[in-house]
Amino acid sequence: MLLNEMEIFYYVVDFKSFSRAAEQLNVSKSFISKRISFLENELKTKLLLRSTRNITLTEAGHIFFKQCEKIILEARKSYQLIDTFHQNPIGTLKISVPIALGLHLLPSVLTNFIERYPDIKLNIDCENRLVDVIKDGYDLVLRSAKLDSSNLIAHKLFSLKNIICASPIYLKKYKGITSPSDLSSHHFAIYHYEKINNELKLIKNNHTYKIILNSSLITNQLDLIKKMILSSTCLGVLPEFMVKNEIEKKSIIPCLGSYELASSPIYIIYPNKELLLPKVKVFIKMLKSLKLSSS
């Protein structure tokens, strides 16, 4: 492909001057002359008739110029589109978030975001698995753990407060949850993405209590744990934002509220910061407006 020579030929004809074409392309006049000669030799046809003052196109030159013109104009459009893409929040934003965050936390953010940035199309995958940000083509990922990659940037967004939850019926049936040691005699629905599934840490007055839990159910779905708690089947640990309404309605009761559970950090993870597009920047800014707990 002789794309460079086609560009040179286009400017020579457009300016009707080898000198002005050289100035436009920031090269020497002799370089322009050599590339035009090379182009004609490659095409095995004469494109230009040159005199001391004028440049005239041959019939083949006219046909070739029209094709070069189309290519150059399309190239300019492409550059303009990319420039707009880099200067404005537009395009498709592909995001991966844990299921619970996607269902319970993001809707309020998404409503405001869609209204404010109508030129951005959101493509959101709600899944708990660890995704390959680069390979799977994600612009942004929310996760409770940093991903090991030198090509990724991770910023802590906030920490989720966790609560030991029970239904009023369960607590009426099984009394006596007054200290961490009492928990070992109860059954739990446990989130299985935790590194140690059945160990729970509680903190009070700078003292840490480690309790080994009995599991009735192990699952990767926090919503299933919530349903099991509401059905009075067992206890469970859930992030506060998932049960805030139920606590207000008293359909879920926090247990051992004077003890602090380890919080769950949530990280924004994305590719190289230097290449961060406006569409990603504005979404991150809106996420940072969330105030769930201290970060």
C-alpha positions in Angstrom: 0.0 0.0 0.0 1.3 3.4 -1.0 -0.7 5.4 1.5 2.1 7.9 2.2 2.6 8.5 -1.5 -1.1 8.9 -2.0 -1.2 11.6 0.7 1.8 13.4 -0.9 0.1 13.2 -4.3 -3.1 14.6 -2.9 -1.4 17.7 -1.4 0.7 18.3 -4.5 -2.5 18.4 -6.6 -4.6 20.2 -4.0 -2.0 23.0 -3.6 -0.9 22.8 -7.3 2.6 23.1 -5.9 5.4 20.9 -4.8 6.8 23.6 -2.5 3.5 24.1 -0.6 2.9 20.4 -0.3 6.4 20.1 1.2 5.5 22.9 3.7 2.3 21.2 4.6 4.0 17.8 5.3 7.1 19.4 6.8 9.5 17.7 4.4 11.8 19.0 1.6 10.7 19.7 -1.9 13.2 17.2 -3.2 11.6 14.5 -1.0 8.2 15.3 -2.5 9.5 15.1 -6.0 11.2 11.7 -5.3 8.1 10.2 -3.8 5.9 11.3 -6.7 8.4 9.7 -9.1 8.4 6.6 -7.0 4.6 6.5 -7.1 4.4 6.8 -10.9 7.0 4.1 -11.3 5.0 1.8 -8.9 1.8 2.5 -10.8 3.6 2.3 -14.2 1.7 5.4 -15.4 2.2 9.1 -15.6 0.1 11.1 -13.2 1.4 14.6 -13.4 2.7 16.8 -16.3 5.1 19.3 -14.8 6.4 22.6 -16.3 8.3 25.4 -14.6 5.0 27.1 -13.5 2.2 24.6 -13.8 1.2 21.1 -12.7 -1.3 19.3 -15.0 -3.0 16.0 -14.2 -3.1 13.3 -16.8 -6.4 11.3 -17.3 -5.0 8.6 -15.0 -3.9 11.4 -12.6 -7.5 12.7 -12.4 -8.9 9.2 -11.6 -6.2 8.6 -9.0 -6.6 12.0 -7.4 -10.3 11.4 -6.8 -9.5 8.2 -4.9 -6.7 9.8 -2.9 -9.1 12.6 -2.0 -11.7 10.2 -0.6 -9.0 8.5 1.5 -7.6 11.8 2.9 -11.0 13.2 3.7 -12.1 10.0 5.5 -8.8 10.0 7.4 -9.5 13.5 8.5 -13.0 12.5 9.7 -11.4 9.6 11.7 -9.0 11.9 13.4 -11.8 14.3 14.2 -13.9 11.5 15.6 -11.1 10.2 17.8 -10.3 13.8 19.0 -14.0 14.2 20.0 -13.9 10.8 21.7 -10.9 11.8 23.8 -12.2 15.3 24.6 -15.9 14.5 25.4 -17.7 11.8 27.5 -19.1 9.7 24.7 -19.1 6.1 23.6 -19.8 2.7 25.3 -18.7 2.3 28.9 -18.1 -1.4 29.7 -18.2 -2.1 33.5 -18.1 -5.2 35.7 -19.5 -5.0 39.2 -20.4 -7.6 41.9 -24.0 -8.7 41.7 -25.1 -7.2 45.0 -23.5 -3.8 44.2 -25.1 -3.8 40.8 -28.6 -4.6 42.1 -28.7 -2.6 45.3 -26.1 0.3 45.0 -25.8 1.3 41.4 -29.4 2.0 40.3 -29.5 5.5 41.9 -26.1 6.3 40.4 -27.1 5.0 36.9 -30.3 7.1 36.9 -28.4 10.3 37.4 -25.6 9.3 35.1 -27.8 8.4 32.2 -29.7 11.7 32.5 -26.5 13.7 32.7 -24.5 11.9 30.0 -26.9 10.7 27.2 -24.1 10.2 24.8 -22.6 7.4 26.9 -24.0 3.9 26.4 -23.6 1.7 29.6 -22.7 -2.0 29.3 -22.8 -3.4 32.8 -22.0 -7.0 33.7 -23.1 -8.0 37.2 -20.9 -10.9 38.2 -18.9 -12.0 41.2 -16.0 -13.7 39.4 -12.7 -12.0 39.0 -12.6 -10.7 35.4 -9.6 -10.0 33.2 -9.9 -6.2 32.8 -7.6 -6.0 29.8 -8.5 -9.2 28.0 -12.3 -8.8 28.5 -12.2 -5.2 27.4 -13.6 -3.6 30.6 -13.2 0.2 31.0 -13.9 0.0 34.7 -14.3 -2.7 37.4 -15.6 -2.6 41.0 -14.2 -5.3 43.2 -13.6 -5.9 46.9 -10.0 -6.9 46.2 -7.1 -5.4 44.2 -6.2 -7.3 41.0 -2.6 -8.3 40.5 -1.5 -6.5 37.3 1.1 -3.8 36.6 -1.2 -2.5 33.9 -4.1 -1.7 36.3 -4.8 1.2 38.6 -6.8 0.5 41.8 -8.3 3.2 44.0 -10.2 2.5 47.2 -13.7 3.9 46.7 -15.2 3.2 50.1 -15.5 0.5 52.8 -18.8 -1.4 53.3 -19.9 -1.8 56.8 -21.0 -5.4 57.6 -23.7 -6.5 60.0 -24.7 -9.8 61.6 -28.3 -10.1 60.7 -31.3 -12.1 62.0 -35.0 -12.0 61.7 -37.2 -11.1 64.7 -38.8 -14.6 64.5 -35.3 -16.3 64.6 -34.2 -14.2 67.6 -37.4 -15.0 69.4 -36.9 -18.7 68.8 -33.2 -18.8 69.5 -32.4 -16.5 72.4 -29.1 -15.7 74.0 -26.9 -13.9 71.3 -25.2 -11.6 73.7 -21.5 -12.3 73.0 -19.4 -13.5 70.1 -19.0 -16.9 71.6 -22.8 -17.4 71.4 -22.5 -17.4 67.6 -20.8 -20.7 67.4 -24.1 -22.5 68.4 -26.0 -20.9 65.6 -26.2 -21.8 61.9 -25.1 -19.2 59.2 -25.6 -18.7 55.5 -22.1 -17.8 54.4 -20.8 -16.0 51.4 -18.3 -18.3 49.7 -16.0 -15.7 48.1 -14.5 -15.0 51.5 -11.0 -16.4 51.9 -11.9 -18.1 55.1 -15.5 -19.1 54.7 -16.4 -20.0 58.3 -14.3 -17.6 60.3 -15.8 -14.3 61.6 -13.8 -11.6 63.3 -15.4 -9.1 65.8 -13.7 -6.2 67.4 -14.5 -4.4 70.7 -12.3 -2.2 72.8 -9.3 -3.1 70.6 -9.8 -6.8 71.3 -10.4 -9.2 68.4 -12.7 -12.2 68.7 -12.4 -15.0 66.2 -15.4 -17.2 65.9 -15.7 -20.4 63.8 -19.2 -20.5 62.4 -21.5 -23.4 61.5 -22.7 -23.1 58.0 -26.2 -24.3 56.9 -25.6 -22.7 53.4 -22.6 -21.5 51.5 -23.3 -19.4 48.4 -21.8 -16.7 46.2 -25.1 -14.8 46.2 -25.6 -12.2 48.9 -29.3 -11.9 47.9 -29.8 -15.5 48.7 -28.3 -15.1 52.1 -30.7 -12.2 52.7 -33.7 -14.3 51.7 -32.5 -17.1 54.1 -32.3 -14.5 56.9 -35.7 -13.2 56.2 -37.1 -16.7 56.2 -35.8 -17.1 59.7 -33.7 -20.1 58.7 -30.4 -18.9 59.9 -28.1 -15.9 60.6 -26.0 -14.1 58.0 -23.5 -11.3 57.5 -24.5 -8.7 55.0 -23.3 -5.2 54.0 -25.4 -2.5 55.7 -26.6 -1.0 52.4 -28.4 -4.3 51.5 -30.5 -4.4 54.7 -30.9 -0.7 55.6 -34.6 -0.7 54.6 -35.3 -4.0 56.4 -33.6 -2.7 59.6 -35.8 0.4 59.5 -38.9 -1.8 59.1 -37.5 -4.2 61.8 -37.9 -7.2 59.5 -34.1 -7.7 60.1 -32.4 -7.1 63.5 -28.7 -6.4 63.8 -26.9 -8.7 66.3 -24.1 -7.8 68.6 -24.2 -4.1 67.5 -21.6 -3.1 70.1 -19.0 -5.2 68.2 -17.4 -4.1 65.0 -17.0 -6.5 62.1 -14.2 -6.1 59.5 -15.4 -3.9 56.7 -15.2 -4.8 53.0 -13.2 -2.4 50.9 -14.5 -1.6 47.4 -11.9 -0.7 44.8 -12.3 1.1 41.4 -10.0 -0.8 39.0 -9.2 0.4 35.5 -6.4 0.4 32.9 -3.5 2.8 32.7 -4.4 6.2 34.2 -2.6 8.1 31.4 -5.1 6.8 28.8 -8.2 7.3 30.9 -11.0 8.5 28.6 -13.6 11.2 29.7 -16.4 8.6 29.8 -14.5 6.7 32.5 -13.5 9.9 34.4 -17.1 11.1 34.7 -18.3 7.7 35.9 -15.6 7.5 38.5 -16.4 11.0 39.7 -20.1 10.0 40.1 -19.2 6.9 42.0 -17.0 8.9 44.4 -20.1 11.0 45.3 -21.5 7.9 47.1 -21.3 8.2 50.8 -21.8 4.8 52.3 -19.2 4.9 55.0 -15.8 6.3 55.8 -13.1 5.4 53.3 
